[in-house]
Amino acid sequence: MIIKRLSIFYILLFLLAAQSSLAEDGYRLWLRYDQIKDAGKLKDYRKNISALVVEGDSPTLQVIEKELNIGLSGLLGKAIPVTDKLPKKGAVVAGTPETSPLIRSLDIKSKLQEVGEEGYLLLSTSLNGKKVTAIAANTEVGVLYGAFHFLRLLQTQQDINNLAISNSPETKHRVLNHWDNLDRTVERGYAGFSLWDWHKLPDYIDPRYIDYARANASIGINGTVLTNVNANALVLTEPYLIKTKALADAFRPYGLKVFLTARFSAPMEIGGLKTADPLDPQVQAWWKEKADEIYSHIPDFGGFLVKADSEGQPGPHNYKRTHAEGANMLADAVAPHGGIVMWRAFVYSHEAPDDRAKQAYNEFKPLDGKFRDNVLLQVKNGAIDFQPREPFHPLFGAMPETPLMMEFQITQEYLGQGTHLAYLAPMWEEVLDADTYAKGEGSTVADVVDGSLDNHSLSAMAGVANIGTDRNWTGHPFGQANWYAFGRLAWNPYLSSEEIAEEWVRMTFSNEEAVVQDIKNMMLNSHEAVVNYMTPLGLHHIMGWSHHYGPGPWIKDKHRADWTSVYYHKADENGIGFDRTASGSDALSQYFPPVEEKFSDPKTTPEKYLLWFHHLPWDYKTESGRTLWDEMALRYQAGVDSVRQMQRTWDALEGSVDPERFRHVKEYLAIQESDAEWWRDAVLLYFQTFSKRPLPAGVEKPAHTLEYYMQLDPKFVPGI
Ligand code: BDP
C-alpha cells in the first residue's frame, strides 16, 4: 500500500514536472525540436537513420554534436546516439575535411571551395556503402550553420532524403546592435533589461548567454555590438574589458564575435588626454594602445561601432576634422588585429537649416573613397529615422568607393514598441529590393549592401536588437519573428519576407497547413496595418515626444525643430506634406535621375511615399479618385480594421496554438486595437483643424475630443 501510494505520488510529481516543462513561455524561440507529427517522407528518414557522427573535439564541434543530438532525437522522436564510427544503418555525419576523416573521404573538394569560409554543404550520399546525410564545410562554424539549416529542414517538414544543398552568406558581418547601457537599461528596449549582467561578470556566466549565442548562430548572425551607440567610455576600461572577454569566450564556439561602441571622447574621459582630435599623435597612440589591450584579452574582437557628431555625441567635428579622419584613426588602431570600424551615417545637426533628410548625404557623399579599407559606413534604411515607412536612403548607391552597410531597427521604437504585432521583414524587403539605378536599372539596395554592385569584399548588415531579459526574449511573442527575419535577411538579403515568415511560423507555432497560412497572413499584413494607423501616405515623424509611443502630430516649439512633428508634416489650411522636390528642399536631387524623376511628380510617386516628397492640397485627387483628406481618413480606418481582422484570425486559432501564447498574443492585440484607434482619432482630429472637412463615411467617430488626446501623456514608457 505504501509503495502504491508512493508510486502515485511520484507519478503525480512526474506529471507536474512534465507539465511545467511544457510551459509555453516562448523561451525556446524557434529552436523547439518537438517531435514531428505525420511527416510523410520523414518517416523513411526516421527508419534509416540510427546515429550521429561528429569526429574530432573542439568547443564548436561539441556544440554541433549537442545541437544535432537534441535536435534529431527530439524531432524524430527517438534517441539518435552519438558514435565515433559509422553505424550499420544510416547516419548524420558532420565536420570539415580537417576535423573529420569521413568528410575528407567524400569527393566534395570543388563544391567546398565554392562555399567559402562560412558556407556549407548538405548532401545525401553514401559512405562505405551506408546512407548518410553529410553536413560539410570548410570551417567548424560553417558546419554549425549547416547543422542548423538541416534541423530547420526537419522542423519545417521538408523532404530531406535527397539533399544537394550548398549555401553561403551574402554578407560578411551580420551583426546585432544592442543599445544596452552599462546599468542594464536598454535604450529603445521593450523586453526588459539588458541581458549583460555586467555586475556579475566575469565570474558568473548566465546560461542565457549561451542560449543567446545559439539562437544567433541558428540564423547566421556572427557579430554582436554589446553596448549602446550613445556610448559610455567606461566599457573601454580594463575591468569592463575583462567582463567583455568573458562574454566573448562564451560566444566564441557559436561563431559570434563581440564588438563595442567607441565613444569618441574616450581618450579624454578615461585616458587623461586634453583632446580627442583624431589627428593628434597622442590621441592616435592612445587608441592604438587601447586596441592592443582589447585584443590581448579578446584576440578575435570584431572592432568598433561609432556614433559621432550626432544627437550630442562627440566626434571629429569638435576638432574641425571630417568623419573620414575620425573613422580612419580608429580603423588604423584595429587594422593590425584584423578589426573593422562601423561608422554610422546617422548624422544631422539641428544648427543646419537644411532638410534633415538631406544631411547625411551632404556630409558623407564627398568623403567617398576617403575611408580606410576596414571601414564600413553604417546607413539606416531611410534618411530620417526608422519610421514605419521610409523610402530608401539616398546614400545607397551614391558612394561606390565605400562599403555601405545596412542598419535596420529590429526593436519597434516607431512601430508599436513592445505591444504591437508588426512583422518587419516586408518593410526591410521593400528597401532591399528598391532600385537605386546607381549603375543603371537593377542596381538594388541589396546589391549595394552585399557588396556585389561595387565589388566590395567587406559587407555587412546590422539590426538594432529587440532582445532583453523577458522570459520570451523579445516581449511580444511575434517580436521573435523580427529577430529571426533579420538574421535570415542578413545572411541572404534576397530571401522573401513570405518564405521567412513561413519558416518561422512552422518552427515556432505549428506545421499544420491552415494554421501556417493564417498566422503567415497576419504577419504579412501587419506592417501595412501599422503604417495605415500611424503614418499612411508617406507621413512621418508624428509620434509622441521623447518616448515615441502613441500619436503626437501637434508636437512643436521644442529646442530642436527637427525633433518636432510640425517640421515633418507641414500641415496648414492649404494642405499637408513635406515638399522635397526642386521647389522645396530638393532632397530628391540626391537620388539617381530615374528615381528623382519618378518621385518628383506626385502622379508617378508611389502613393505610399506621397507626402514624404510632396506638399499637396487637401482636395488633391488620389488614385482611388478620393480627395487626399478622405483617402487619408480612410487609411487610418483601414489600419484599425486590419488590426480587428488580425484579432478575428487569432481568435479562430484558439486550440491550434498553445493556451499560454494564445492568451499573450490575444491580450496584446487588444492593446494594439485600442492604440490604433487612439492614433486614428488623435491624428484625424488634429489634421481636421487644418483640412476643415468632415470625416468621410466609413470612418468611425472619434471617441474623445482633440484636447483630450493632446493632454494624454503616458508616463514611464520603457526604453527611454
Ligand atoms: C533614434 C532613437 C535614439 C537613438 C538614435 C540613433 O530615438 O534613441 O539614439 O535613433 O540611432 O531613433 O542613434
Residues whose N, C-alpha, C, O or C-beta is under 5 A from the ligand:
A	BS01	BDP	E187 V229 F346 D385
